């Protein structure tokens, strides 16, 4: 196999599975803070198991009028503590992450639940170890937090990214690609809104099985066409319609992630919209990166390609067979593993 083909395969798969090829954990430190009317701060946390025992960060709440009622001074992967702070809200209250050594590139997600019913999330990079808990959030704060949340979710949603790669394979030309990606966007936007607003409720474990199955189905069709056996199925005749239908399914997966973040009581619709915008920005960034790489290597791919051309394949961007086999194997594993988990 030509060296440049190996490079593009490695790069694109690394985009989808960077949590496996990078040296640090991609999941954030998760901290949930429940604030009571009497000034009681109940703190719960979960830390990714990527650090040596005893070197996990100590999670605490600090403020001029805060006192520890039940604290956990020892590092642990998960735990709970309570603090009593001034119920009047005077003085800043912060969540502090204290590492014995350097922070191993772990970001943080602080989910704040107030007694008034407000609920929102604060995303922070590895360099931010003191997170001030605001008394209220502005429209700009909601926009920033939820756009960032949607963007990070799609880039860590490896099954969604693989599905987008498959959509790029069934699109015949630029216009078809735009319509296909747009169909996927419209589909998942509909079910994301319906599920997040409580209009529809589905089992997320079943949805995850079906999402992996959707990738397997597309890979089978793409591989048949790649081998010179095009199928007159709806996937090739109406790719935008197919992406719309599958997008409805993937939207429930996005809604599950948004459910973990929560929606601010006073700004549910804006937060939902901004999360969706973040998802689309992440999706467009991924598609743009893939197109750029394919453009760079297009001359080499044409030179070395010895695959029989068919009417279906003539106007479609080509990915190496090794990539299709890898995607098929991974999605099949997901499908089997997730299916088994339904019964255990």
C-alpha positions as CSV (number, residue, x, y, z in Angstrom):
1,X,0.0,0.0,0.0
2,X,1.4,3.5,-0.9
3,X,2.8,5.4,2.1
4,X,0.5,8.4,1.5
5,X,-2.6,6.1,1.7
6,X,-1.4,4.8,5.1
7,X,-0.9,8.4,6.3
8,X,-4.5,9.5,5.4
9,X,-6.0,6.3,6.9
10,X,-4.1,6.9,10.1
11,X,-5.0,10.5,10.3
12,X,-8.7,10.1,9.6
13,X,-9.0,7.1,12.0
14,X,-7.1,9.1,14.6
15,X,-9.7,11.9,14.3
16,X,-12.4,9.4,15.2
17,X,-10.5,7.6,17.9
18,X,-8.2,10.2,19.4
19,X,-9.0,9.0,22.9
20,X,-7.1,5.8,22.0
21,X,-4.0,7.4,20.3
22,X,-3.4,10.4,22.6
23,X,-1.5,10.1,25.8
24,X,-4.1,11.6,28.0
25,X,-7.7,10.9,28.9
26,X,-10.4,12.8,26.9
27,X,-13.1,12.7,29.5
28,X,-13.3,15.6,31.9
29,X,-13.4,15.7,35.7
30,X,-17.1,15.8,36.5
31,X,-18.3,17.8,39.5
32,X,-21.9,18.1,40.5
33,X,-22.9,20.9,42.9
34,X,-26.3,21.0,44.4
35,X,-27.1,24.3,46.3
36,X,-29.8,24.3,48.9
37,X,-31.8,27.3,50.1
38,X,-30.1,27.3,53.5
39,X,-26.6,27.6,51.9
40,X,-25.8,23.9,51.9
41,X,-23.5,22.9,49.1
42,X,-23.6,19.2,48.3
43,X,-20.7,18.2,46.1
44,X,-20.3,14.9,44.2
45,X,-17.5,14.1,41.7
46,X,-16.2,11.5,39.3
47,X,-12.6,11.5,38.0
48,X,-11.4,9.5,34.9
49,X,-9.2,6.6,36.1
50,X,-6.1,7.7,34.4
51,X,-3.9,8.7,37.3
52,X,-1.9,6.7,39.8
53,X,-3.8,5.9,43.0
54,X,-3.4,8.8,45.5
55,X,-2.7,11.4,42.9
56,X,-6.3,12.2,41.9
57,X,-7.3,15.9,42.6
58,X,-9.0,16.8,45.8
59,X,-12.3,18.5,45.0
60,X,-13.4,21.2,47.5
61,X,-15.6,24.3,47.8
62,X,-14.0,27.5,48.9
63,X,-15.4,30.9,49.9
64,X,-15.0,33.5,52.6
65,X,-18.1,32.3,54.4
66,X,-17.9,28.6,53.6
67,X,-17.2,25.8,56.2
68,X,-16.7,22.1,55.5
69,X,-19.4,19.9,57.1
70,X,-18.3,16.7,55.5
71,X,-15.1,16.8,53.5
72,X,-13.0,14.1,51.9
73,X,-9.4,15.2,52.4
74,X,-8.1,12.1,50.5
75,X,-7.9,11.9,46.8
76,X,-10.4,9.5,45.2
77,X,-11.9,8.7,41.9
78,X,-15.4,9.5,43.2
79,X,-16.8,10.9,46.4
80,X,-19.1,13.4,48.1
81,X,-18.7,16.3,50.5
82,X,-20.8,19.0,52.0
83,X,-20.2,22.7,52.8
84,X,-22.2,25.4,54.5
85,X,-21.9,28.8,52.9
86,X,-23.6,32.2,53.4
87,X,-27.2,31.7,52.0
88,X,-27.4,35.4,51.1
89,X,-25.1,34.7,48.2
90,X,-22.6,37.4,49.3
91,X,-19.0,36.6,48.4
92,X,-17.7,34.4,45.7
93,X,-18.0,30.6,46.1
94,X,-15.7,28.4,44.0
95,X,-15.0,24.8,43.2
96,X,-11.3,24.1,43.5
97,X,-9.3,21.2,42.0
98,X,-6.1,20.6,43.9
99,X,-3.6,18.2,42.2
100,X,-0.7,16.8,44.2
101,X,1.4,17.0,41.0
102,X,0.7,18.6,37.6
103,X,-2.7,18.3,36.0
104,X,-2.5,15.6,33.3
105,X,-4.3,17.6,30.7
106,X,-7.7,16.9,32.3
107,X,-10.5,19.5,31.6
108,X,-13.4,19.8,34.0
109,X,-17.2,20.0,33.8
110,X,-19.0,21.5,36.8
111,X,-22.8,21.0,36.8
112,X,-24.6,23.4,39.1
113,X,-28.1,22.8,40.4
114,X,-29.6,25.7,42.3
115,X,-32.6,25.5,44.7
116,X,-34.5,27.8,42.4
117,X,-34.6,25.2,39.8
118,X,-31.9,26.7,37.6
119,X,-29.4,24.2,36.2
120,X,-26.4,24.8,34.0
121,X,-22.9,23.6,33.2
122,X,-19.5,25.2,33.3
123,X,-16.8,23.9,31.0
124,X,-13.2,24.6,31.7
125,X,-9.8,23.7,30.2
126,X,-7.0,22.0,32.1
127,X,-5.5,25.3,33.1
128,X,-8.6,26.4,35.1
129,X,-8.4,24.9,38.6
130,X,-10.7,27.3,40.4
131,X,-14.2,27.7,39.0
132,X,-16.3,30.5,40.4
133,X,-20.0,29.5,40.8
134,X,-22.1,32.4,39.5
135,X,-25.3,33.6,41.2
136,X,-26.9,33.8,37.8
137,X,-26.0,33.2,34.1
138,X,-26.3,35.7,31.3
139,X,-27.5,34.9,27.8
140,X,-23.9,35.2,26.6
141,X,-22.8,32.7,29.3
142,X,-25.4,30.2,28.1
143,X,-24.4,30.7,24.5
144,X,-20.7,30.1,25.2
145,X,-21.2,27.1,27.5
146,X,-23.6,25.2,25.3
147,X,-21.9,25.9,22.0
148,X,-18.7,24.6,23.5
149,X,-20.6,21.6,25.0
150,X,-22.1,20.7,21.6
151,X,-18.8,21.2,19.8
152,X,-16.9,18.9,22.2
153,X,-19.6,16.3,22.2
154,X,-19.7,15.7,18.5
155,X,-15.9,15.5,18.3
156,X,-15.9,12.9,21.1
157,X,-18.9,11.1,19.6
158,X,-16.9,8.6,17.6
159,X,-19.9,6.6,16.3
160,X,-21.5,9.9,15.0
161,X,-18.2,10.8,13.3
162,X,-17.9,7.4,11.6
163,X,-21.5,7.8,10.4
164,X,-20.7,11.2,8.9
165,X,-17.7,9.6,7.1
166,X,-20.1,7.1,5.6
167,X,-22.5,9.8,4.5
168,X,-19.5,11.5,2.7
169,X,-19.1,8.2,0.8
170,X,-22.6,7.9,-0.5
171,X,-22.8,11.6,-1.6
172,X,-22.4,11.9,-5.4
173,X,-20.6,15.3,-5.8
174,X,-20.5,18.6,-3.9
175,X,-24.3,19.4,-4.2
176,X,-25.2,15.9,-3.1
177,X,-22.8,16.1,-0.2
178,X,-24.3,19.4,1.0
179,X,-27.8,18.0,0.8
180,X,-26.8,14.8,2.5
181,X,-25.1,16.5,5.4
182,X,-28.0,19.0,5.6
183,X,-30.5,16.1,5.8
184,X,-28.5,14.6,8.7
185,X,-28.5,18.0,10.4
186,X,-32.3,18.5,10.0
187,X,-33.0,14.9,11.3
188,X,-31.0,15.0,14.4
189,X,-32.1,18.6,15.2
190,X,-35.7,17.4,15.3
191,X,-35.3,14.5,17.7
192,X,-32.7,16.4,19.8
193,X,-35.3,19.1,20.5
194,X,-38.2,16.6,21.0
195,X,-36.2,14.5,23.4
196,X,-34.6,17.3,25.3
197,X,-37.9,19.1,25.9
198,X,-39.5,15.9,27.1
199,X,-41.9,15.4,24.3
200,X,-40.4,11.9,23.4
201,X,-38.7,9.4,25.7
202,X,-36.6,6.5,24.4
203,X,-34.1,4.0,25.9
204,X,-30.6,5.3,25.1
205,X,-29.1,1.9,25.2
206,X,-31.4,0.7,22.4
207,X,-30.6,3.9,20.5
208,X,-26.9,3.2,20.8
209,X,-27.4,-0.3,19.3
210,X,-29.3,1.2,16.4
211,X,-26.7,3.9,15.8
212,X,-24.0,1.3,15.4
213,X,-26.2,-0.7,13.2
214,X,-26.8,2.3,11.0
215,X,-23.0,2.5,10.4
216,X,-22.8,-1.2,9.6
217,X,-25.6,-0.9,7.0
218,X,-24.0,2.0,5.2
219,X,-20.6,0.3,5.2
220,X,-22.1,-2.8,3.6
221,X,-23.6,-0.7,0.8
222,X,-20.4,1.3,0.3
223,X,-18.2,-1.8,0.2
224,X,-20.4,-3.4,-2.4
225,X,-20.1,-0.3,-4.6
226,X,-16.4,-0.2,-4.0
227,X,-16.0,-3.7,-5.3
228,X,-18.0,-3.0,-8.4
229,X,-21.4,-4.2,-7.3
230,X,-23.5,-1.1,-7.0
231,X,-27.0,-1.5,-5.6
232,X,-30.1,0.4,-6.8
233,X,-31.1,0.8,-3.2
234,X,-32.6,4.0,-1.7
235,X,-29.2,4.7,-0.1
236,X,-27.7,5.6,-3.5
237,X,-30.8,7.1,-5.1
238,X,-31.8,9.3,-2.2
239,X,-28.8,9.9,0.1
240,X,-30.3,13.0,1.6
241,X,-33.5,11.2,2.5
242,X,-31.6,8.4,4.1
243,X,-29.4,10.8,6.1
244,X,-32.5,12.6,7.3
245,X,-34.0,9.3,8.5
246,X,-30.8,8.2,10.3
247,X,-30.4,11.7,11.6
248,X,-33.6,11.3,13.6
249,X,-32.0,8.3,15.3
250,X,-28.7,10.0,16.0
251,X,-30.6,13.0,17.5
252,X,-31.6,10.9,20.5
253,X,-27.9,10.2,21.1
254,X,-27.2,13.9,21.2
255,X,-30.1,14.5,23.5
256,X,-28.6,12.0,26.0
257,X,-25.4,14.0,26.2
258,X,-27.4,17.3,26.5
259,X,-29.4,15.6,29.3
260,X,-26.2,15.0,31.2
261,X,-25.4,18.7,31.0
262,X,-28.9,19.9,31.9
263,X,-30.8,22.9,30.6
264,X,-31.1,26.2,32.5
265,X,-34.7,26.5,33.7
266,X,-35.1,30.1,32.4
267,X,-33.3,29.6,29.1
268,X,-34.1,26.1,27.9
269,X,-34.8,27.0,24.2
270,X,-31.7,29.2,23.8
271,X,-29.5,26.5,25.5
272,X,-30.9,23.8,23.3
273,X,-30.3,25.9,20.2
274,X,-26.8,26.8,21.1
275,X,-25.9,23.2,21.9
276,X,-27.2,22.2,18.4
277,X,-25.1,25.0,16.9
278,X,-22.1,23.6,18.7
279,X,-22.8,20.1,17.3
280,X,-23.1,21.6,13.7
281,X,-19.9,23.6,14.1
282,X,-18.0,20.4,15.2
283,X,-19.5,18.4,12.4
284,X,-18.6,21.0,9.8
285,X,-15.1,21.2,11.2
286,X,-14.7,17.4,10.9
287,X,-16.1,17.3,7.4
288,X,-13.9,20.2,6.4
289,X,-10.8,18.5,7.8
290,X,-11.6,15.3,6.0
291,X,-12.2,17.1,2.7
292,X,-8.9,19.0,3.1
293,X,-7.0,15.8,3.6
294,X,-8.7,14.1,0.6
295,X,-7.9,17.1,-1.5
296,X,-4.2,17.0,-0.5
297,X,-3.9,13.3,-1.5
298,X,-6.4,13.3,-4.4
299,X,-3.7,13.2,-7.1
300,X,-2.0,10.2,-5.4
301,X,-5.2,8.4,-4.9
302,X,-6.1,8.7,-8.6
303,X,-2.6,7.6,-9.6
304,X,-2.5,4.4,-7.5
305,X,-6.2,3.4,-7.6
306,X,-6.8,0.2,-9.5
307,X,-10.3,-0.4,-8.3
308,X,-12.9,-1.0,-11.0
309,X,-15.0,2.1,-11.6
310,X,-18.8,2.0,-11.7
311,X,-21.5,4.5,-12.4
312,X,-22.1,4.9,-8.7
313,X,-18.4,5.4,-7.9
314,X,-17.4,7.8,-10.8
315,X,-18.4,11.1,-9.1
316,X,-17.9,10.1,-5.5
317,X,-14.9,10.8,-3.3
318,X,-13.0,7.6,-2.6
319,X,-11.7,6.3,0.7
320,X,-9.2,3.4,0.8
321,X,-10.6,0.0,1.3
322,X,-8.5,-0.5,4.4
323,X,-10.4,2.4,6.0
324,X,-13.8,1.0,5.1
325,X,-12.8,-2.4,6.5
326,X,-11.7,-0.7,9.7
327,X,-14.9,1.3,10.1
328,X,-16.9,-1.9,9.4
329,X,-15.0,-3.9,12.0
330,X,-15.3,-1.2,14.6
331,X,-19.0,-0.5,14.1
332,X,-19.7,-4.3,14.0
333,X,-17.9,-4.7,17.4
334,X,-20.0,-1.8,18.8
335,X,-23.2,-3.4,17.5
336,X,-22.4,-6.8,19.1
337,X,-21.1,-5.3,22.3
338,X,-24.0,-2.9,22.8
339,X,-26.6,-5.6,21.9
340,X,-25.2,-8.0,24.5
341,X,-25.3,-5.2,27.1
342,X,-29.1,-5.0,26.6
343,X,-29.5,-8.4,28.2
344,X,-26.9,-8.3,31.0
